[in-house]
């Protein structure tokens, strides 16, 4: 009888333990996002208000023509060393056109990755955790560009240009099948168009930090925002999450 009671108690407590682990990872994600935002703001303060570079593409952070806050291109193919190379996040000496924020986050590679991200890449036949789960809003950076060539919503190159920093996101966790360079693309000119996909590591929610330095976990409403496999740059008519991403990429109080 005692064994039966113990078994029942364990069964009852198991969901609570699981929630505790989930909440712990969400709290660490929030702290990581906040540290990244503060480092990003500090960089701007040291550089006359200019924002950290945020170029996109396969050679982002690797050439003078494509400087980026992080170097590297994450890939699903085996033996792509960018997947696990933390120097591309931290070492601005080794990567003079990338790794701009390493010193501003204490040279701590863990803040570039949500603890709930378990995505891996093969290196020498061994599955290894990828070094980065975060990307930066493509509308902030010097240089950066509006992904869809928007004239209506120009990119922000200086911190002072951001009119609503509390609602303009800077860093987010990106979907593991969407993430590649450190540039997160949105297309606010095209209603309901999603380009890159956010992560949903925390009970259908994802981590964000904002230009005022705060961080939050945002809950997604539409299952189309959280696909297991995905196609980038498609229309999701009626998806309110896409509207939220567009609104907070350009920092609008009202959108569209």
C-alpha distance (Angstrom), angle and dihedral (degrees) to the residues before:
residue distance angle dihedral
X1 . . .
X2 3.83 . .
X3 3.80 90.6 .
X4 3.80 90.4 51.4
X5 3.82 91.7 50.8
X6 3.81 92.1 48.4
X7 3.80 90.4 49.7
X8 3.81 90.8 51.3
X9 3.81 92.2 48.5
X10 3.80 91.7 50.1
X11 3.79 90.4 48.8
X12 3.80 90.5 50.7
X13 3.81 93.4 48.3
X14 3.81 97.3 44.7
X15 3.83 95.1 82.8
X16 3.81 89.8 49.3
X17 3.81 91.0 52.2
X18 3.80 89.8 48.5
X19 3.81 90.9 51.2
X20 3.79 90.2 49.2
X21 3.81 91.1 53.9
X22 3.81 90.2 47.2
X23 3.79 92.4 48.3
X24 3.80 90.8 48.0
X25 3.80 91.1 54.7
X26 3.80 91.2 46.5
X27 3.80 90.7 52.3
X28 3.79 91.1 49.8
X29 3.80 89.6 47.7
X30 3.81 89.6 52.7
X31 3.79 91.0 50.2
X32 3.81 91.8 48.6
X33 3.81 91.6 49.5
X34 3.80 91.1 48.2
X35 3.81 92.3 50.3
X36 3.79 90.4 50.6
X37 3.81 91.8 50.8
X38 3.80 92.7 48.7
X39 3.81 90.8 48.2
X40 3.80 89.5 49.6
X41 3.83 90.7 51.7
X42 3.82 91.3 46.9
X43 3.81 90.4 52.0
X44 3.79 89.4 53.9
X45 3.80 90.6 49.9
X46 3.80 90.6 54.1
X47 3.79 92.6 47.8
X48 3.82 104.2 52.4
X49 3.79 92.4 -92.7
X50 3.81 95.9 -55.0
X51 3.80 115.2 137.7
X52 3.80 126.5 -122.9
X53 3.83 113.9 -86.9
X54 3.80 115.3 -92.2
X55 3.81 110.1 -176.0
X56 3.79 121.9 161.0
X57 3.79 134.2 -143.5
X58 3.78 139.9 71.0
X59 3.82 93.4 -63.4
X60 3.81 97.2 42.8
X61 3.79 110.2 144.2
X62 3.80 92.1 12.0
X63 3.82 103.7 86.4
X64 3.80 136.5 38.7
X65 3.80 89.5 -115.0
X66 3.82 92.1 56.0
X67 3.82 109.4 39.4
X68 3.80 114.3 173.0
X69 3.77 137.5 178.3
X70 3.83 87.7 -116.4
X71 3.77 126.7 23.5
X72 3.78 123.7 -139.4
X73 3.78 144.0 57.2
X74 3.80 118.9 -113.5
X75 3.77 112.3 -140.2
X76 3.80 138.6 -178.2
X77 3.80 91.9 -135.0
X78 3.79 120.7 102.0
X79 3.80 122.4 -99.4
X80 3.81 96.8 17.2
X81 3.78 97.8 145.6
X82 3.82 93.6 -160.8
X83 3.81 86.9 75.3
X84 3.80 93.5 70.3
X85 3.80 104.2 19.4
X86 3.82 107.7 118.0
X87 3.82 92.7 -179.6
X88 3.81 86.4 74.1
X89 3.80 87.2 63.7
X90 3.79 100.3 41.2
X91 3.80 115.8 17.9
X92 3.80 110.6 81.1
X93 3.81 90.8 170.5
X94 3.79 92.7 58.4
X95 3.82 91.4 39.0
X96 3.84 104.7 33.6
X97 3.82 91.9 174.9
X98 3.80 94.0 46.8
X99 3.82 141.9 30.1
X100 3.81 92.1 62.6
X101 3.81 96.8 155.9
X102 3.80 102.2 45.2
X103 3.79 96.7 102.1
X104 3.80 90.8 43.8
X105 3.82 91.7 61.2
X106 3.80 95.3 44.3
X107 3.83 93.9 -98.0
X108 3.80 87.7 -76.6
X109 3.81 111.4 150.5
X110 3.82 92.7 -168.4
X111 3.80 92.6 74.3
X112 3.80 89.5 65.6
X113 3.80 91.3 64.5
X114 3.79 135.4 58.9
X115 3.82 109.4 -128.4
X116 3.81 89.0 -133.9
X117 3.80 92.4 59.9
X118 3.81 106.8 101.7
X119 3.80 98.1 169.5
X120 3.79 114.7 137.6
X121 3.78 140.6 -165.2
X122 3.79 128.1 -153.5
X123 3.79 115.6 -110.8
X124 3.79 114.5 177.8
X125 3.78 89.8 -18.5
X126 3.81 92.8 -53.1
X127 3.81 122.2 112.8
X128 3.81 108.1 -125.7
X129 3.78 129.8 -179.0
X130 3.78 114.4 -104.6
X131 3.79 116.3 -112.7
X132 3.79 98.6 -130.5
X133 3.79 137.8 40.1
X134 3.80 98.6 166.4
X135 3.78 134.7 85.7
X136 3.80 134.8 -176.9
X137 3.79 127.7 -114.7
X138 3.79 107.0 -98.1
X139 3.80 91.3 -137.4
X140 3.82 93.1 67.1
X141 3.80 126.0 65.8
X142 3.78 145.9 73.1
X143 2.92 101.0 -90.9
X144 3.78 108.1 17.2
X145 3.78 135.5 122.9
X146 3.76 140.7 -141.9
X147 3.80 101.6 -103.3
X148 3.80 94.5 -137.6
X149 3.81 93.9 41.5
X150 3.80 90.2 -106.1
X151 3.78 116.8 -168.8
X152 3.79 92.0 175.4
X153 3.80 92.5 57.9
X154 3.82 109.6 33.0
X155 3.78 121.6 -165.3
X156 3.81 122.1 -101.5
X157 3.80 115.3 -117.7
X158 3.82 99.4 170.5
X159 3.79 129.3 42.6
X160 3.80 90.6 -125.8
X161 3.82 90.6 60.3
X162 3.80 92.4 64.8
X163 3.79 103.8 96.7
X164 3.81 97.8 -172.0
X165 3.83 107.3 30.1
X166 3.81 93.8 167.8
X167 3.81 91.0 63.5
X168 3.82 99.9 33.9
X169 3.79 110.3 92.2
X170 3.79 120.4 -144.3
X171 3.80 107.2 176.9
X172 3.80 130.0 25.2
X173 3.76 139.4 165.6
X174 3.79 107.7 -103.8
X175 3.81 126.1 -147.1
X176 3.83 108.5 -91.3
X177 3.81 91.3 -125.3
X178 3.82 91.9 48.9
X179 3.80 102.3 44.1
X180 3.81 119.3 99.8
X181 3.81 117.5 126.4
X182 3.81 120.0 21.4
X183 3.83 93.0 -100.2
X184 3.83 119.5 101.0
X185 3.79 110.4 -156.5
X186 3.80 127.1 -151.6
X187 3.82 130.5 172.2
X188 3.83 108.1 -147.6
X189 3.82 91.7 166.4
X190 3.81 88.9 67.1
X191 3.79 113.1 60.5
X192 3.83 113.0 -126.0
X193 3.81 93.6 0.6
X194 3.81 112.3 141.6
X195 3.80 117.6 -166.6
X196 3.80 107.1 170.3
X197 3.81 122.0 17.9
X198 3.81 128.3 -127.1
X199 3.79 122.4 -130.5
X200 3.80 123.0 -106.7
X201 3.80 101.2 -160.1
X202 3.81 96.6 140.6
X203 3.81 110.5 64.0
X204 3.82 94.0 -57.0
X205 3.80 92.2 -37.1
X206 3.79 135.6 103.4
X207 3.79 138.4 -147.9
X208 3.82 123.4 -108.3
X209 3.79 138.0 172.7
X210 3.78 124.5 -158.3
X211 3.79 138.5 -144.8
X212 3.81 92.3 -102.5
X213 3.82 90.1 59.6
X214 3.81 100.7 -104.8
X215 3.80 125.2 121.9
X216 3.78 133.1 -153.8
X217 3.78 143.9 174.6
X218 3.80 110.1 -118.2
X219 3.82 120.5 -154.2
X220 3.80 117.5 -136.7
X221 3.80 119.2 -138.0
X222 3.80 105.3 -169.1
X223 3.82 122.3 62.9
X224 3.82 89.1 -144.8
X225 3.80 87.8 70.1
X226 3.80 89.4 59.4
X227 3.82 106.8 47.3
X228 3.79 122.5 161.5
X229 3.80 90.4 -138.8
X230 3.77 122.1 18.4
X231 3.77 150.0 -174.9
X232 3.81 115.7 -136.2
X233 3.81 125.2 -128.8
X234 3.79 101.8 22.4
X235 3.79 136.8 138.4
X236 3.81 118.0 -103.3
X237 3.81 102.7 -175.1
X238 3.79 113.4 -149.8
X239 3.82 95.1 9.7
X240 3.82 104.5 142.3
X241 3.80 90.6 -167.4
X242 3.81 89.8 65.4
X243 3.80 89.2 53.1
X244 3.81 89.8 50.9
X245 3.80 92.1 50.7
X246 3.81 92.3 49.0
X247 3.80 92.8 45.7
X248 3.81 93.7 50.2
X249 3.80 95.1 40.9
X250 3.80 90.2 63.4
X251 3.80 96.4 28.2
X252 3.78 101.5 -121.1
X253 3.79 122.6 166.5
X254 3.81 88.6 -150.8
X255 3.82 125.1 28.0
X256 2.97 138.9 -145.4
